[in-house]
């Protein structure tokens, strides 16, 4: 492993001990990776991807699934693009998880530039920015299919939350399928043809339909204690968890976003604490 010290960039070669084992398992593994930040252990990693032109529905289901995946200990991998990718990265950070962004440019060329702050937050939170392209490489259209291969290759599964029939997210799903990794997709409104890519993948048996984290955990044979607790939540507790899935909130936030008064909120939060579902951090309630 060599280091580009002035930029804090590491280069991992395929025979390095810290080179991700999930990529080593690929037939056409990249010979090296440029990394800013800290590479996590990818033994429990999920790619969360989707369209740049996401709807409110797409944003909401991405927040929900990402928060649940983080709660169950998954590293979240995505592509730092606008839309679903950005939602997945931000939701991971809001829930104190670890996320990795794979670029179609050099790790010193953040694309889109509007996500520069997000990239810095990913690094500072203990995650990483990763690329197979040398420093200074600009993001070109033909780089993104290769970028999607790396996203799929790093993870044991890929979740597509929203995407059109020609979405780059479906390229990631296709690559995951060809790597014999699990592919999951959230169904979309049948009236929205432009975003029917996930429905098409499900119909053609290229992805497994999921509408709950439970389906993913069952398929991966991860029926953990945390999962059973999630199934035991009351209706009111589920409302609180849904509100917290988009990030930490204080009591005033929860009062504004629900119909519960302070005594009822306090009771519900106490119950959730006892189930190890939530915790208080920096005066805000977050999903654990």
Secondary structure, 3 states (H helix, E strand, C coil): CEEEHHHCEEEEECCCCCCCHHHHCCCCCCCEEEEEECCCCHHHEEEEEECCCCCHHHHHHHHHHHHHHHHCCCEEEECCCCCHHHHHHHHHHHCCCCEEEECCCCCCCCCCHHHHHHHHHHHHCCCEEEECCCCCCCCCHHHHHHHHHHHHHHCCEEEEEEECCCCHHHHHHHHHHHCCCEEEECCCCCCCHHHEHHHHHHHCCCCEECCCHHHHHHHCCCCCHHHHHHHCCCHHHHHHHHHHCCCCECHHHHHHHCCCCHHHHHHHHHHHHHCCCEEEECCEEEEC
